[in-house]
């Protein structure tokens, strides 16, 4: 059977995106008026949105790194940034098309736009700064992270009822974790972010015994830990852009298995982990396979677990989605309390321009209004302690 790129009635039982085929790039989309109010008592929180780090890093960096400070500037082709003199631009993703809405760098514009779309609060992820992990100077990385965290704290402080940032956390030096977490808390952050897969040159392995103090400190801090898709990007060649994006959206099966089989969740029951923008449809098969592997190779498992791997998903984990109709069909397996909606403002795959439809899709897919309300806001509210 040949399936066209345009939704077709010839595809049995197909589920298609709420986005209109050929929808405009985010910087060209209009934000329609709300015509169908959500049920009373609903709070909408995007567990996945982005901001653009356009502020001045230089004055926030230690003196020895100011000549290497991240630098950004706008021109007719959008925003361009260098970290330690190396460009973070990606030729396959034109800046003006993926970062072109002023709400990315203007908090007041942003709040006006998300309010128009019915979103009350957002959790903010970086746009460019995770690229700093490719650097080989860890002291420099830490200086960039500190400067970034200060900038993000200032950005959110201008709209504290609506915007909440996730601070970048040192992921390579467990002796510093407790101090870093205290710095992050002092800045007012409610959660932290680390790379899903540190680059090979870092020689950082999340299941290493040496990192046990890091996991313990995070678990005891009360700050949920987020991971996000898209840290590395290579869109070269025919079909490279689409292929890279599709693959980038599915990185979490390995990470969930690693944190579980290594006993990190078991030894740190307070550790809460959010797998961001990878959707939720991957979860049921991952849980089945992890449980089956544990049973099949139980004699060889090191460490031994007190419970099957799926237990730790329900106790410790969350996943976010923008649209995931196949995943929503499996909420009885995934757990409605382990799922959070995110708009991904303002990327091409985001819900910008059709947020209301994206939210109503959740209500239409769930068994109860309460489940839907938790998915689109309540779970985030409880996890991050939001008002």
C-alpha positions as CSV (number, residue, x, y, z in Angstrom):
1,X,0.0,0.0,0.0
2,X,1.2,3.5,-0.8
3,X,0.5,6.1,1.8
4,X,0.7,9.7,0.7
5,X,2.1,12.5,2.9
6,X,-1.3,14.1,2.9
7,X,-3.9,12.3,5.2
8,X,-6.0,10.0,3.1
9,X,-9.2,8.2,3.8
10,X,-7.7,5.1,2.1
11,X,-5.5,4.4,5.1
12,X,-7.5,2.1,7.5
13,X,-7.8,3.4,11.0
14,X,-5.2,6.1,10.5
15,X,-4.7,8.8,13.1
16,X,-3.4,12.1,11.8
17,X,-2.1,15.2,13.4
18,X,-4.4,17.9,14.6
19,X,-2.2,20.3,12.7
20,X,-3.6,21.3,9.3
21,X,-1.4,19.8,6.5
22,X,1.0,22.4,5.2
23,X,0.6,24.5,8.3
24,X,2.6,27.7,8.3
25,X,6.0,28.0,10.1
26,X,5.6,29.2,13.7
27,X,6.6,32.8,12.9
28,X,3.8,33.0,10.3
29,X,1.0,31.3,12.3
30,X,-2.0,33.2,13.6
31,X,-3.4,32.5,17.1
32,X,-7.1,32.0,16.8
33,X,-9.6,33.1,19.4
34,X,-10.8,30.4,21.9
35,X,-14.2,29.3,20.8
36,X,-14.6,26.2,23.0
37,X,-13.7,26.8,26.6
38,X,-12.1,23.9,28.5
39,X,-14.1,22.4,31.5
40,X,-14.3,24.6,34.6
41,X,-11.4,24.2,37.0
42,X,-8.8,23.3,34.3
43,X,-5.3,24.7,34.6
44,X,-3.1,24.3,31.5
45,X,0.6,24.0,32.0
46,X,3.0,23.3,29.2
47,X,5.6,20.8,30.5
48,X,7.8,21.6,27.5
49,X,8.4,25.0,26.0
50,X,11.5,26.9,24.9
51,X,13.1,30.3,25.2
52,X,15.9,31.8,23.2
53,X,19.1,32.8,25.1
54,X,19.6,36.2,23.5
55,X,20.9,38.0,26.6
56,X,24.4,39.1,27.4
57,X,26.6,36.3,28.7
58,X,29.9,38.3,29.0
59,X,29.3,40.1,32.2
60,X,28.0,36.9,33.9
61,X,31.1,34.9,33.0
62,X,34.3,34.7,35.2
63,X,37.0,37.0,33.9
64,X,39.1,34.3,32.5
65,X,36.2,33.2,30.2
66,X,34.8,36.4,29.0
67,X,36.6,36.4,25.7
68,X,35.1,32.9,25.1
69,X,31.6,33.8,26.3
70,X,28.6,32.7,24.2
71,X,27.6,35.4,21.8
72,X,24.4,35.9,19.9
73,X,23.0,38.3,17.3
74,X,20.1,38.8,15.0
75,X,20.2,39.5,11.3
76,X,17.8,39.1,8.4
77,X,18.1,35.3,8.6
78,X,17.3,35.1,12.3
79,X,19.3,34.5,15.4
80,X,22.9,33.2,15.3
81,X,25.0,32.1,18.3
82,X,28.5,31.0,18.9
83,X,29.7,29.1,22.0
84,X,33.5,29.3,22.5
85,X,33.7,30.6,18.9
86,X,31.8,27.7,17.4
87,X,28.5,28.2,15.7
88,X,25.4,26.6,17.1
89,X,23.5,27.2,13.9
90,X,22.1,24.3,12.0
91,X,21.8,24.8,8.2
92,X,18.9,22.4,8.1
93,X,16.8,24.4,10.5
94,X,16.6,28.1,9.5
95,X,16.5,30.3,12.6
96,X,13.9,32.7,11.4
97,X,11.5,29.7,10.9
98,X,12.0,27.9,14.2
99,X,12.9,30.8,16.5
100,X,11.1,33.7,14.9
101,X,8.3,34.4,17.3
102,X,9.2,37.3,19.5
103,X,7.8,35.5,22.6
104,X,11.0,33.4,22.6
105,X,13.0,36.4,23.9
106,X,10.3,38.9,25.1
107,X,8.5,37.6,28.2
108,X,5.6,40.0,27.9
109,X,4.9,39.0,24.3
110,X,5.2,35.4,25.3
111,X,2.6,35.6,28.1
112,X,0.2,37.4,25.8
113,X,0.5,34.7,23.2
114,X,0.2,31.7,25.5
115,X,-2.7,33.3,27.3
116,X,-4.5,33.7,24.0
117,X,-4.0,30.0,23.4
118,X,-5.3,29.1,26.8
119,X,-2.0,28.2,28.4
120,X,-1.6,29.3,32.0
121,X,2.0,28.4,32.8
122,X,5.1,27.0,31.0
123,X,8.2,25.1,31.9
124,X,11.1,26.6,29.9
125,X,13.9,24.6,28.2
126,X,16.9,26.0,26.4
127,X,17.1,26.5,22.7
128,X,20.8,26.6,22.0
129,X,22.7,26.2,25.3
130,X,22.7,22.4,25.6
131,X,25.2,22.6,22.7
132,X,27.7,23.6,25.3
133,X,28.1,19.9,26.2
134,X,30.2,19.4,23.1
135,X,33.0,21.5,24.6
136,X,35.9,19.7,26.3
137,X,36.6,22.2,29.0
138,X,34.4,21.3,32.0
139,X,35.2,24.5,33.9
140,X,34.1,26.5,30.9
141,X,30.9,24.4,30.6
142,X,30.2,25.1,34.3
143,X,30.7,28.9,33.8
144,X,28.4,28.9,30.8
145,X,25.7,26.9,32.8
146,X,26.0,29.3,35.7
147,X,25.5,32.3,33.4
148,X,22.6,30.6,31.6
149,X,20.9,29.8,34.8
150,X,21.1,33.4,36.0
151,X,19.8,34.7,32.7
152,X,16.9,32.3,32.8
153,X,16.0,33.1,36.4
154,X,15.9,36.8,35.4
155,X,13.7,36.0,32.4
156,X,11.2,34.0,34.5
157,X,11.2,36.6,37.3
158,X,9.6,39.1,35.0
159,X,6.5,36.8,34.7
160,X,6.7,34.6,37.8
161,X,3.1,33.5,37.7
162,X,3.5,32.1,34.2
163,X,7.1,31.2,33.4
164,X,9.2,28.6,35.2
165,X,12.7,27.6,34.1
166,X,14.7,24.4,34.4
167,X,18.3,25.0,35.4
168,X,21.2,23.3,33.8
169,X,22.9,21.0,36.3
170,X,26.5,19.8,36.4
171,X,26.4,16.1,35.3
172,X,30.1,15.2,35.5
173,X,31.3,16.0,39.0
174,X,29.3,14.3,41.8
175,X,31.3,16.1,44.5
176,X,29.7,19.4,43.3
177,X,26.1,18.2,42.9
178,X,24.9,19.3,46.4
179,X,26.4,22.8,46.1
180,X,25.1,23.2,42.6
181,X,21.6,22.2,43.6
182,X,21.7,24.8,46.5
183,X,22.8,27.5,44.0
184,X,19.9,26.5,41.7
185,X,17.4,26.5,44.5
186,X,18.6,30.0,45.6
187,X,17.8,31.2,42.1
188,X,14.2,30.0,42.5
189,X,14.2,27.1,40.1
190,X,11.8,24.2,40.6
191,X,13.6,21.6,38.4
192,X,16.8,20.8,36.7
193,X,18.0,19.6,33.3
194,X,20.9,17.3,32.2
195,X,21.8,15.9,28.8
196,X,20.3,12.6,27.9
197,X,23.5,11.2,26.6
198,X,26.8,13.0,27.5
199,X,29.1,13.0,24.4
200,X,31.8,10.3,24.2
201,X,34.7,12.7,24.9
202,X,33.2,13.5,28.3
203,X,33.6,9.9,29.5
204,X,30.5,10.4,31.7
205,X,28.4,7.3,32.2
206,X,25.2,7.6,34.2
207,X,25.4,4.1,35.5
208,X,28.9,4.5,36.8
209,X,29.3,3.9,40.6
210,X,31.3,7.1,40.8
211,X,28.1,9.1,40.1
212,X,26.1,7.6,43.0
213,X,26.4,10.8,45.1
214,X,25.0,12.8,42.2
215,X,21.9,10.7,41.9
216,X,21.4,10.7,45.7
217,X,21.7,14.4,45.9
218,X,19.2,15.0,43.1
219,X,16.8,12.5,44.6
220,X,17.0,14.2,48.0
221,X,16.8,17.7,46.6
222,X,13.1,17.6,45.7
223,X,13.9,19.0,42.3
224,X,12.6,16.8,39.4
225,X,15.2,16.0,36.8
226,X,14.3,16.5,33.1
227,X,15.8,15.1,29.9
228,X,15.0,16.5,26.5
229,X,15.2,15.3,22.9
230,X,17.4,16.9,20.3
231,X,20.8,17.5,21.9
232,X,22.6,16.5,18.8
233,X,21.5,17.2,15.3
234,X,22.8,16.2,11.8
235,X,20.5,17.0,9.0
236,X,22.8,16.4,6.0
237,X,21.9,14.8,2.8
238,X,18.6,13.8,1.1
239,X,15.9,13.2,3.7
240,X,18.4,14.1,6.4
241,X,16.3,16.7,8.2
242,X,13.2,14.6,8.5
243,X,15.1,11.5,9.4
244,X,17.1,13.3,12.1
245,X,14.0,14.7,13.7
246,X,12.1,11.4,13.7
247,X,15.0,9.6,15.3
248,X,15.6,12.5,17.8
249,X,12.1,12.1,19.0
250,X,12.7,8.5,20.3
251,X,15.8,8.6,22.6
252,X,14.4,7.6,25.9
253,X,14.0,3.8,25.8
254,X,17.7,3.4,26.4
255,X,17.8,6.0,29.1
256,X,14.8,4.6,31.0
257,X,16.3,1.1,30.8
258,X,19.8,2.3,32.0
259,X,18.4,4.2,35.0
260,X,16.2,1.3,35.9
261,X,18.5,-1.7,35.4
262,X,21.4,0.1,37.1
263,X,19.3,0.4,40.2
264,X,19.4,4.2,40.3
265,X,15.6,4.5,40.7
266,X,15.5,1.8,43.4
267,X,18.3,3.3,45.4
268,X,16.9,6.8,45.1
269,X,13.1,6.6,45.5
270,X,12.8,10.4,45.7
271,X,14.3,10.8,42.2
272,X,11.6,12.0,39.7
273,X,12.6,12.0,36.1
274,X,10.8,13.6,33.1
275,X,11.4,12.3,29.6
276,X,10.5,15.4,27.5
277,X,9.2,15.6,24.0
278,X,9.7,12.0,23.1
279,X,6.0,11.3,23.2
280,X,4.4,8.5,25.3
281,X,3.7,5.7,22.7
282,X,7.2,4.3,23.4
283,X,6.4,3.5,27.0
284,X,4.2,0.4,26.8
285,X,6.6,-1.6,24.6
286,X,9.6,-0.4,26.7
287,X,8.0,-1.6,29.9
288,X,7.0,-4.9,28.4
289,X,10.5,-5.5,27.0
290,X,12.3,-4.4,30.2
291,X,10.2,-6.7,32.3
292,X,10.7,-9.6,29.9
293,X,14.4,-9.1,29.8
294,X,14.6,-9.0,33.5
295,X,12.7,-12.3,33.8
296,X,14.7,-13.9,31.0
297,X,18.1,-12.9,32.3
298,X,17.4,-12.7,36.0
299,X,20.3,-14.8,37.1
300,X,22.7,-12.4,35.3
301,X,21.1,-9.2,36.5
302,X,23.5,-6.9,38.4
303,X,22.2,-5.3,40.5
304,X,19.2,-7.4,41.5
305,X,16.0,-5.3,41.7
306,X,13.4,-5.6,44.3
307,X,10.7,-5.0,41.7
308,X,10.2,-5.5,38.0
309,X,11.5,-2.5,35.9
310,X,7.9,-1.4,35.1
311,X,7.4,-0.6,38.8
312,X,10.0,2.2,38.7
313,X,8.2,3.8,35.7
314,X,5.1,4.3,37.7
315,X,6.9,5.4,40.9
316,X,9.6,7.6,39.4
317,X,8.9,8.6,35.8
318,X,6.9,11.0,33.5
319,X,6.8,11.6,29.8
320,X,5.6,14.5,27.8
321,X,3.9,14.8,24.4
322,X,2.6,17.4,22.1
323,X,0.3,15.1,20.1
324,X,0.3,11.4,20.6
325,X,-3.0,9.8,19.7
326,X,-1.5,6.3,19.7
327,X,0.0,6.9,23.1
328,X,-3.3,8.3,24.5
329,X,-5.0,5.0,23.5
330,X,-2.7,3.2,25.9
331,X,-3.1,5.3,29.0
332,X,-4.3,2.3,30.9
333,X,-0.8,0.9,30.5
334,X,1.3,4.1,30.7
335,X,-0.7,5.7,33.6
336,X,-2.5,9.0,33.3
337,X,-0.6,10.3,36.3
338,X,2.7,9.7,34.5
339,X,1.9,11.8,31.4
340,X,2.1,15.5,30.8
341,X,1.1,17.7,27.8
342,X,3.5,20.3,26.4
343,X,3.1,22.8,23.6
344,X,6.7,22.9,22.5
345,X,6.4,26.6,21.9
346,X,7.4,27.8,19.3
347,X,8.9,25.0,17.2
348,X,7.5,23.8,13.8
349,X,6.1,20.6,15.4
350,X,4.7,22.6,18.3
351,X,1.0,23.2,19.0
352,X,1.3,26.9,18.4
353,X,-1.8,28.0,16.4
354,X,-3.8,24.9,17.2
355,X,-3.2,24.5,21.0
356,X,-6.9,24.4,21.8
357,X,-7.5,21.5,19.4
358,X,-4.4,19.7,20.9
359,X,-5.9,20.1,24.4
360,X,-9.3,19.0,23.4
361,X,-7.8,15.9,21.8
362,X,-6.7,14.9,25.3
363,X,-10.2,15.3,26.7
364,X,-11.6,13.3,23.8
365,X,-9.1,10.5,24.4
366,X,-9.4,10.1,28.1
367,X,-11.9,8.2,30.3
368,X,-12.6,11.1,32.6
369,X,-12.4,14.9,32.7
370,X,-10.2,14.5,35.8
371,X,-7.6,12.4,33.9
372,X,-7.5,15.0,31.1
373,X,-7.1,17.9,33.5
374,X,-4.2,16.1,35.2
375,X,-2.5,15.4,31.9
376,X,-2.7,19.0,30.6
377,X,-1.8,20.7,33.9
378,X,-2.5,18.9,37.2
379,X,0.4,16.5,37.0
380,X,2.9,19.3,36.2
381,X,1.4,21.4,39.0
382,X,2.0,18.6,41.5
383,X,5.4,17.5,40.2
384,X,7.0,21.0,40.2
385,X,4.9,22.5,43.0
386,X,3.4,25.2,40.9
387,X,0.7,27.6,42.1
